[in-house]
Amino acid sequence: MRAINAIRMGGVDVLPLVEGGKGVAISNGISAGNWALAGGVGTFSAVNADSFDADGRRIPQTYKGRTRRERHEELIDYAVKGAVTQARRAWEITGGKGRIHANILWEMGGAERIAVEMLEQAKGLIHGITCGAGMPYRLSDIAARFGVYYYPIISSARAFNALWKRAYSKTAELLGGVVYEDPWLAGGHNGLSNGEDPTRPEDPYPRVMALRKVMREFGLAQTPIIMAGGVWCLEDWENWIDNPELGPVAFQFGTRPLLTKESPIGEAWKQRLLTLKEGDVFLNRFSPTGFYSSAVNNGFIQELRERSDRQVAYTTEIVGEHVAEYGVGPRKRIVYLTNADRNRVVEWEGQGFVEALRTPDSTLVFVTPDKAAEILQDQTDCMGCLSTCRFSNWSQHEPDFNNGKRADPRSFCIQKTLQDIAHTSDDAAALERNLMFSGHNAYRFGTDPFYSNGFIPTVKQLMERLLTGR
């Protein structure tokens, strides 16, 4: 195994080992601070992070506003306070000497406001801001305003080319690195384009080589590329290290830091990671963001899959084979199904799926009365955690604050489920009823001898292990 040497990133020499930022509340100031203390780059999630009262008790993120716009303002306030809290925790652990990055999602609700207010209130505590889930053109302007480095997350050379030409070329000196995130293997939201097949993963090497070629054209030959998604151990990437073709490369670890003593996830979640098998992580498109995402195929995902399977197309008047009448809703408004679909609906109703919910695509999905009530309540309780949400039809943009489409009952409230799993994952039942994001290599916890007999390392022990290449 090649020796792992420090590289220049963000104006300093650091080990090329970066903690991946996992929200909500999964990468926090403690995990980030300890990662930075060990010589790498620690990353806390600034996506609705936890804050605490004067007695050190976590402040629950409850919403009192009567309207979605009012609750959206509450959410931004929670997000800023939480991000500043986690930045301070990380800084205190390192004594101000480690490198700390904040991770945000460009498509999260109020992303630009949260980033600006976080950096204003946490001056000197944050050295870099990492941002993906969208095309963050304004990221460089925000970084320049506060003199911090920025690290866009992209999944193709084409995406970086667009960002550079539109915005980043004006602030090249603060581009600390470019995170290439494998859209087939990364956990959380994935950057698959419409032209890429989710069932046909591509080798990341030629895609990263294409990125480096574009970066060299822009004078960025020495700007690090941070490989993210599918990174488990450096032995797997030996031909990338000190490779003059690729230039300086660092590696981002998102999944492995979950299973450390300092990781904030609950004990039940940690034990579940040790039991995952290859294929247990499922690439799906249920997220209200509209992006693909990777999550453990648990009861939560299975219910979403089954919900979408109980789906039929309808018309509002007789068209072609759509001749079978069906009454929807309390008033039994008539729509038309095919005879074959009408027979399927009768079968589903016999199984208790008697509530038909309309989707934006002129289809009906069939659920139980309890599930219908839950979906409608979650849509009513929307607090605008995304810039635009297909589940609730929220949009943070004036004048209407909606995305102009019918709310989609095939999706879910992402804020609700991520907050729940983050704070109840000591309970095994919570792992079945919630979204559990994960990278596709999580099954390796069960096969890697480092974790034999249920061993859970400290961050320091994990970093030492990574530096051996294993």
Secondary structure, 3 states (H helix, E strand, C coil): CCCCCCEEECCEEECCEEECCCCCCCCCHHHHHHHHHCCCEEEEECCCCCCECCCCCECCCCCCCCCHHHHHHHHHHHHHHHHHHHHHHHHHHHCCCCEEEEEEECCECCHHHHHHHHHHHCCCCCCEEEEECCCCCCHHHHHHHHCCEEEEEECCHHHHHHHHHHCHHHHHHHECCEEEECCCCCCEEECCCCCCCCCCCCCHHHHHHHHHHHHHHCCCCCCCEEEECCCCCHHHHHHHCCCCCCCCEEEEECCHHHCCCCCCCCHHHHHHHCCCCCCCEEEECCCCCCCEEEEECCHHHHHHHHHHHCEEECECCCECCECEEEEECCCCEEEEECHHHHHHHHHHHHCCCCEEEECCCCEEEEECHHHHHHHHHHHHCCCCCECECCCCCEECCCCCCECCCCCCCCCCCHHHHHHHHHHHCCCCCHHHHCCCECCHHHHHHHCCHHHHHHCCCCHHHHHHHHHCCC
